[in-house]
Amino acid sequence: MTDNEWTKILGWPGYRVYRSEINETSKRLRLWVRRKRGNRLLVCSGCGKRVRKIVDTYEREVRDLPWSQYVATVVIELHRVRCPDCGIKAEKVEQLPSKAPFSKRFEEAVGLACESAAGGAAVWTGGEYGAGHRCALPEALGGGEKKTGFAPDGSG
């Protein structure tokens, strides 16, 4: 599959896949993404203002929804920016709503699973659970492993 086809399937507006890797043995898919050429709008994660000055570039690995039987991981190229009000901050990215290592759609799927589990007793709050809360997830979100609960730190 070409990088352009992976980009269309991933569906992250403003980003393109530039590398992909499939591990048949472990059933893992990894996609490396970066901004498309015309996507130069950088936003400060602290105050939400537009910024232009890039201080540093780094990669962040996040879990995305599984694709068929494959656990999917997206490695996104991000920037630290210099905001005139906040100083040096990470850029704000719509697909990464929290500091948790999960994409927005993964967090949304977990939230829906939590709402339907045990009468909605567990609550997913942007990458973290309230104290002692757990959630039963469908097998597909657990990466093929059956879990009785799920916690971002892997303790579930």
C-alpha positions in Angstrom: 0.0 0.0 0.0 1.3 3.5 -0.8 1.8 6.3 1.7 -0.9 8.2 -0.1 -3.4 5.4 0.4 -2.4 5.1 4.1 -3.0 8.9 4.4 -6.5 8.5 3.0 -7.3 5.6 5.3 -5.9 7.3 8.4 -8.0 10.4 7.8 -6.1 12.9 9.9 -6.8 16.3 8.3 -3.7 18.3 7.6 -1.3 15.3 8.0 0.2 12.8 5.7 1.7 9.3 6.2 5.4 9.2 5.1 6.3 5.7 6.4 4.4 2.6 7.3 5.4 -0.7 8.9 3.3 -3.9 9.3 4.5 -6.7 11.7 2.6 -9.8 10.7 3.8 -11.8 13.7 2.8 -9.4 16.4 -0.2 -8.0 14.4 1.0 -4.4 14.7 0.7 -1.5 12.3 2.8 1.6 12.7 2.3 4.8 10.6 4.6 7.8 10.7 2.9 11.1 10.0 3.8 14.7 9.6 2.1 17.9 8.5 1.1 18.3 4.9 3.1 21.0 3.0 0.3 23.6 3.2 -0.5 22.9 6.8 1.6 25.5 8.6 -0.9 26.7 11.1 0.7 26.2 14.5 -1.3 26.8 17.7 0.1 27.2 21.2 -1.3 24.4 23.5 -1.2 26.8 26.4 -3.3 29.8 25.2 -4.6 28.7 21.7 -3.0 31.6 19.9 -1.4 31.2 16.4 2.4 31.0 16.6 5.1 30.9 13.9 8.3 30.2 15.7 9.3 26.5 15.9 11.9 25.8 18.6 12.2 22.0 18.2 10.7 19.0 16.4 10.1 15.7 18.1 8.0 12.5 17.6 5.2 11.3 19.8 3.8 7.8 19.6 0.0 7.4 20.1 -2.3 4.4 20.0 -5.1 4.6 17.4 -8.1 2.4 16.8 -7.3 -1.1 15.7 -7.4 -1.8 12.0 -8.9 -5.3 11.5 -6.7 -7.6 13.6 -3.8 -5.1 13.9 -3.0 -2.9 16.8 -2.4 0.5 15.3 0.1 3.1 16.4 0.7 6.5 14.9 4.1 8.2 15.3 3.4 11.9 14.8 6.0 14.6 14.1 5.3 17.5 16.5 6.8 20.9 17.2 7.6 22.8 20.3 6.7 26.4 19.6 7.7 29.8 21.1 4.5 31.6 22.2 4.9 35.3 23.0 2.6 34.8 26.0 3.3 31.3 27.3 7.0 30.8 26.3 8.0 27.4 24.8 5.0 25.0 24.5 4.0 21.9 22.5 1.9 22.7 19.5 -1.8 22.0 19.9 -3.0 19.1 17.6 -6.7 18.3 17.2 -6.1 14.6 16.9 -4.3 14.6 20.3 -6.7 16.1 22.8 -4.7 15.1 25.9 -1.3 14.2 27.0 -2.3 10.5 27.1 -0.7 8.3 24.5 -3.9 7.8 22.6 -5.5 9.5 19.6 -8.8 11.4 19.9 -10.8 8.7 18.2 -9.3 6.0 20.5 -10.2 8.0 23.6 -13.7 8.5 22.2 -14.1 4.8 21.6 -13.0 4.0 25.1 -15.4 6.6 26.4 -18.3 5.0 24.6 -17.2 1.5 25.9 -17.1 2.9 29.4 -20.6 4.4 29.1 -22.0 1.0 28.1 -20.1 -0.9 30.7 -21.8 -1.7 34.0 -24.4 1.0 33.7 -21.8 3.7 32.9 -20.0 3.3 36.3 -16.6 4.0 34.8 -15.7 7.3 33.2 -12.9 8.0 30.7 -11.7 11.6 31.2 -9.3 12.6 28.5 -6.6 10.0 29.1 -7.2 9.4 32.8 -9.7 7.7 35.0 -11.1 9.0 38.2 -9.6 7.2 41.2 -10.4 3.5 41.2 -12.6 3.6 38.1 -12.2 0.8 35.5 -13.9 0.0 32.2 -14.6 -3.2 30.3 -13.5 -2.8 26.7 -14.4 -4.8 23.7 -11.7 -7.3 22.7 -10.9 -5.2 19.6 -9.7 -2.2 21.7 -7.6 -4.4 23.9 -5.4 -5.4 21.1 -6.6 -9.0 20.9 -6.1 -9.6 24.7 -9.1 -10.1 26.9 -9.1 -7.6 29.7 -11.5 -7.2 32.7 -10.6 -3.6 32.8 -8.6 -0.9 31.1 -6.3 1.7 32.5 -4.0 4.0 30.5 -1.1 2.9 32.7 -1.6 -0.7 31.6 -2.7 -1.9 35.1 -6.2 -2.8 34.0 
